Amino acid sequence: MTNKALVIDDDKVSLDLLTFQLKSEGFDVNAALTGAKGLEYAKDNEYDIILTDLNLPDINGIEMVRRSKEISPQTEIIVVTGFDSAEKAIEATRVGAFDYIVKPVDFEKLFVGIKNAVELKQQWQINARQAAEIQELRGRLTSRTSYEGVIGGARSMQNIYEIIENVAESDANILILGESGTGKEVVANAIHYKSHRSGKPFVKVNCSALPKDLIESQLFGHIKGSFTGANSDKIGFIGQADGGSILLDEIGEMPVDLQPKLLRVLQEKVYYRVGSDRPQKADFRLICSTNRNPFEAIQDGALREDLYYRINTIEIKIPPLRDRMDDVTMLAEHFLQIYAEKYKRKNVEFSQSAYNQMLNYNWRGNVRELQHVIERAILLSKSGRIDSMDIQRNSENPVSVDEMFPAQAPSIHGEAVAFETSTLPLIAGLRGAPISGDEMYQEVGKFIVDNLPEPADGVEQSDVFNHIESGVVLAALKRTRGNKQAAANLLGLYRPRLYGMIKRHNIVEKM
């Protein structure tokens, strides 16, 4: 792209000479004999460099620099001045000029300055574009309810989306932690299919399902005759994953005597098939997962500590479903759509009672259990409306949400609830004249942040938003005397989302 320059000089000879020299260097040049005409050009065009004389007939040179920078802050300005105005030129640099040069112009020196100024502007544009892209990306991530097949809008899931976005293109080893059924394999899929290896195989190995005496052969492959039953060469999972990715699910179940061999593969990038001394190139991205606490596995002798630190370049912790109850309805609708299409059940939908059951269940089996419950509900439904979910009651799931808060009753579980009629006098402005919603939230937010203790070294700071959410929901329920629909309306929420918050924060116990 051709660089553009603006030259401003009331001396026609100097103006023509500067214009000629710039054009000979490949610049597209506009020339102006007055400051006013130069500013007019600057408003209508984007320039890579502006050259201006300080002694203009209509506008003071310092003012010319200042106004040019106001019009186009990213465009650098070089002032051209006579020897007797050098001090004035130095003053111009203080108000924004990139450099100055004294007449008669040394064009070799001038073009060094121009080159530096143009490069500075281009770097400014790159930085601005990158900042905008990062801001746009963060905006997309924080509003997403799904990402590469992973479903969830909870804050904890947004963090996972951002980690995937940041690391997918690298070849960093990933360790995914989470209870059974939380979706570790789905997250692994997202990492692989967002990476530059997405066009190559993604091989998945369940370490707990492989025979202990055959896992080495299955992983590394073998050659014919290397052991009894080896009737032909076998390429092995690592060979199958060449150029792609491999998922070692339940890595803590891999035999301990095999783990040093995997560690060597990761360190040296070569491996050997069983029965062969010929090295094979190891070109794969390693993703591991486990439902165990890795440090407990290390203490139990099931996982080598050196291997743990090798596979754990990036750690992703998937929260259990009970810790992100806001996502239950979102996941339920997702599975409803999948199985309604699979089993050809048109216009099927959940009733409020079905949502209530889902939102008051502990989901020990996490997303997998929710998925199976919904599939079963669709198969057993006799109409287009699912009124009841086949969910078993147990000690962790003893009551329904409706039992937690009777619709119109001012008492809970037979106990009278004392509702406070006064609020904490936290912000004086809130107790005076009414203020707008945005201003109120800003004042409340400022008060909370101003009164937070400074984080202490080595002490994990609690989640402020979690506490705020709990406090707001509790206050809304007290104001509406336990009426959930009224509280949801007050907070601008759908009832299912409010139920998820009530369950997650154990609101019934706090009231």
N, C-alpha and C positions, 0 to 999 in steps of 0.2 A: 504494500500500500504506500502511495506517495505521501511524503511528509508535507505538511502545510505550514507556511510561514507568513507572518504579517510584519511589514516593515513600515515604520512611521518616522519621517524626517522632513522638515520644512526646507531643507537644502536639496533642490532637484537633482544636482549632480551626485551628491552622496546617496540619495534615494535610488537613483538609477544604477549606481555602481553596486550597492548592496543587493538590489534585486537581481542584477545580472549574475553576481557571484553565487547567490542562493540557487537560482535556476540552473546554473552550470553544475551544481551539486545534486540536482534532481528534485529540488523543492518546488512545490506549487505555491506561488507567491502572490499576495495582495499587497499593494503599495498605497500609502496615504501620506498626503502633505501636511495634514493637520491632526491634532489629537482627537478632535470631534469625529473626523472621518474614520480614524483608527478604531475608536470605541464602537462606532457603528458597524464596522467590519467584525469586531470581536463578538458583538451580540448575535450576529447572523451566521458565524462560522466557528468551527472548533479548530484551533491551531495547535501545532506541536511546539512552536517557538514564536515569541514576539520580540522583535528588535525595535527599540524606540530611542529616539534622541531625547535628551533631557531638556534641551532649550527649544521648546515648541512655542509658537506665537500665541496659542489660544488656551493651553492647559499647562499648569505647572508640572514639571517632570515627575516630581514625587507623587503628586495627585494622579498622574497618568498611570503610574505603576500600581497605586492602591486601587484605582477603579478597574483596571484590567484584571487584577487578581480577584476582585469581587465578582466580575462577570464570569471568569473561568479560572477557578482556584488551582486546577491541575496543570495549567499551561505556564511554563517557565518564561521569564522575561529577562532579556539581556539589554542593559542600557548602553547607549553609545554617546560619548560625551567628549568635549574638548578638554585639553590638559588643565585649564583653569577651573574646571567644574568637577575635579576628581573627588573633592570632599562631599559634594552634593550627590555624586554617584554612590559613594559609600553609604550615605543616608538612604538612598533608594534601596539598597540591599537590605536595610533594616526593616523596610516596610513590605518586602516580598520579592524584590528582584533577585534573580538567580546569580547574576554576575554583572560586571561592567567592563567596557573596553574603551580605551582612550583613542581619539583620532590623532593622526591618521591611522586607519584601521590596519592591524596586522591580521590578514585574513586566515593565515595558518593557525594563529592563536584563537581567532574568533571561531573557527569551525571545530576546534577542540572543545571550546565551551558549548557550542551549539550541540555537538554530539552528546556531551554529558547531560545537557539539559533535556534533550529529547529522550534519552535513555531513562532519566529520572521520571519523566512524565509517563512513559510506557510502563515502568515498574509500578507507578502509582495506580495506573489503570488496571494492571494485573492484580494488585493487592485488593483494589476495590471490587473487582469482579469476583475474586476468590472469597472475599468477605460476604458478598451478596449471595454467592452460591452456598456457602456454609450456613448463612442465616435462612436461606430458602429450604435447605436440606433439613435443618433443625425444625423449621416450621412444619414440613411434611411429616417428619418422624413423630413429633409430639402430637399430631392430630390423627395419626394412623390407627385404624382398628384392625388392620391385618398387614402382613409383610411377608412376601414370598411364601405364602402358605401357612404362616404362623398367625393365629387369631388371638386378638387381645388388645384392649385399649388402655389397660391399667398402666399406671406410671412405671411400674416395674418392668412391664413388657416394652414400653417405649425405650427404656434403657437398653434392653436386649437388642432391639432393632438398631439402635445407634451403634452398639458394639459390632454387630454383624456388618453394618454398612462400612465401618471403619477398617475392619480386619479381613473381610472376605477376599479382597484382591491380593492380599499377602499370602505367603505360604506358612505363616505362623501356626504352630501346633495348637489345637484347641481342646480344652477339657470342659465338657458340659456336665454339670451337676444337677440333680433333681430327683425327686421321688418317682417311683414307677407310675407311668401314666401321665406325666406332666408334659410330654411332647419333646423329649430330647432328640428323637430321630427327626422330627419335623424341623427343629432348629438346625440340625446337622445338614438336612436337605437345603435349607435356605443358604447356609454358608457355602456349600458346594456350588449351587446353581447361581450364586451371585459372583463366583470367582472366575478367574481366567481359565480354570480347568473344567468349566461347566460342560464343554463339548466332549470331554473324556469320561471314562467310566467312573461311577461312584459305587464302590464295593463295600457292602455292609457285613460285618462279622460279629455274631453274638458269641462272645468268648465263653459264656456259661453254658452254651448249647453244644459246644464241640467236644468230642471224646478226648479225654486228657492225653491219651497215648497217640492221638492223631493230629492234635492241634498244630504241632510244629510243621508237619507235612502239609496240612491244610493252609497254613499261613505262608510258608516259604516255598512250597512245592517240593517235588522230589524227582529223581531220575529212576528209570526202570531198573528193577533188581536191587534197589537200595535197602529194601526190607521185605519181609514176607508179605505178599499181596500187592507189591508194587509192580504191576504187570506192564505199566507204560509210564512214560514221563508225565508229570503233572506240573502245571505252571504255578499254581498257588495263588492265594488272594492278593499278595503284594504284586505279583506279576500281572494279574488281571487289572490291577488299579494303575498300571503304568501311565503316567501323564495325567492321572486324575486324582481322586481322593479315596481314602479308606476310612471307614468308621469302625472302631473297635469298641463295640457296646459291652458294657459291664467289664471294663478293663481290669477291675479288681479280682475277677474270676480267672484271669489268665494264670497258668501255672507259674510259680515263682521261679523255677529253673529255666523257663523260657524267656522271662523278662529281660535278663542281661543280653540275650541275643537281639531282642527288639531294640534295646538301648543302643547296641552297636550299630544296627541298621540306621538309626536316627542320627548317630554321630558320624558314621563313615559314608553313608549314602550308598552302600552296597550290601548285598545279602547273598547267601549260598543256599541252593536247594539241597535237601537232604540227600546225602550220598554223593555230592558233587563238590569239587574244590575250585570250580570255575565261578568267579564273582559275577553277580548280576547287578546291573545299575538299578538303584532304588529311586524312582522318580514319582513321588506321590505326596499328597498333602494329608497329614494325619489328624483325624478328629477322634477323640475318645469320649466316652460317656460312662457314668456310673451313678447308681442310686445310693451308694454308700458314702459316708463321710470319709474322704481319702486319708485323713490323719488317723482315723480309727482303723482303717484298712492297713496302714503302715504299722501301727502299734500291734495289730493282730498278726503281722507277718505275711499278709496277703498281697501287699503292694510294696515294691522296693521304693525307698525314698528317692534314690537317684533317678529312677524312671519317672516318678511323679513330677519332679521338677523339670524334667525334659519334656514331658507331654503337656505341661501346664503353662505354656507361654502366655496364652490367653484363657481365662476362666470365665465361663458363663453359668450363672446360677439361675435356674428356672424356678420361680416360686410355685408352691402348691396352689391348687385351685381355691382352697379355702382362704388363702391370703389375697386373692384377687376376685372376690365375689362379684364385683362390677362386671366381670367378663362372662359370668355364667349365662346371662340372657343372650349375649352376643354369640357365644359358642353354641348355645341351644338353637338359635335361629340358623346358624351355619349348618349344623348337623340336620336340622329339620329340612332344609332345602335339599341337602344331598340325598337323604333317604326318601323324601317325598318323591324326588325324581327317580330314584332307583326302583322304588316299589310302586311307582305310578299312582301316587295318592295326591290328587289335585286339591288345591286350596286348603290344605291341612294347616291348622294353626293351634297355638297353645291358648288355653283359657287362663284367666288370672289365677285361678286355683292351682293350675299346673306350675305357673311361675312361682307362686308362693312356696310350693313344695321344693322346687329346685333351689330356691334362694335360702331355704332354711335347712338344707342338707349339708353334711360335713364333707362329702366327696373324698373319702379316704382313697378311692381309686383314681382321683383326679380327673383329667380331661377324658381319659380312656373310659372310665366308669360312666361319666356323663354321656359320652358318645353311645355306649351300649344301651343305656337307659332310654335314650331318645329313639334309637333304632327299634327297640322292643315296643315302645309306646306307639310308634307309627304302625308297626306290624299288627298290633292288637287293637288299634283304634277302629271303631265301627262307623265313624262319621268323619267329617272334616274338622272336627274340633277335639283336641286332646284335653280332657277335663281332669284327668288324674294320672300321675306318674307312678309306675310300679317301683317305689323306693321303700326299702325296708327300714323300719324304725329300729334304733338301737340306743345304747346309752349315750352316744354322742349326738344323736338326732331325735330327742324325745318329744319335741313339740313343734307345731306349725307356727308360721309367722303370725297368723290371725290369733293364735292362742297367746302369743307374746304380747300383743296389743289389741285388746277388745276394741271394736270400731268406735264406740261412743263412750266407753266407760272411763271415768277419771281415776280408776285404780288399776293396779297391775298385780296379777296373781293374788287378788284379794287384799293387797296391802295398799292403804291410802298413800298417794304420792303427794308430797309437799312441793308445790310449784312456787318458785321464788318470784316475787312481783317486782323486784328491783334488779337492776343490772349493775355490774361492777363499774364504778366511775373511772374507767380507764382513760377516756379521752374527753376532756372538758368540752370540746367542740360538739361532740355527739349529744350532749345533754342540753345544749342550747337550741338555737334556731335550726330548723330542718336543713339538711344539706343533701346534695344530689347523691345518687347511688355510687357513681364512680369515685366521687370525692370521699364518701364514707369508707369505701373499701380501701382506698389509698391511705386514709388516716389510720384505719385499723391495722393495715399491713405495716405501716411505718411504726406504729406503737409496738407491735409484736417484735419486729426486727430490732428496733432500738433497745428493747429490753431483754434480748437474748444474751445469755452469757457467752463470753469468748470461748471458742473451742480450746480444750486442753490437749496438750501433746499426749498421744497414745490413748486418748479416750474417744470412742466413737460417738459422734453427735447424733442425737435422736432425730427422727424424721418430723420436722416441724409441720409439714402439710398434713401428715397423718393425724397429729394432735388437733390441728385446726378443724379438719373434716369431722373428727369425732365430736368436738365441742359444738360445732355448728348444728350437726344432726341432733345431738342431745337437747340443745336449746330450742330447736324447732319443735321437737316432740313435746317438750315441757310447755311451750307456748300454746300448742294445739291440744294439750291435755291428752296426749297419746293417740290422737287421730292421725293415722299414717297418711291418708289421702290429703288431708289439709296440710300436713307437714311437707309432703311432696310438692303440692301446689305452691306453698310458701317459698320453697327453695328452688322452684323451677325444674323439678326432677320428675322422671317417670317413676311410678311406684316401685317397679322391680329394681331400679337402681338404688332407691332409698332402702329397700329391704336388704340389698347386698351390704350397704354401709352399716345398717343396724346389726347384721350378723357379724360382720368383720370386727366391729368395735365393741361387741358385747354390750350394746347400749342398755338392754333390759336389766343387766346387773348393776349398771351405774345409776339407774333411776331408782 
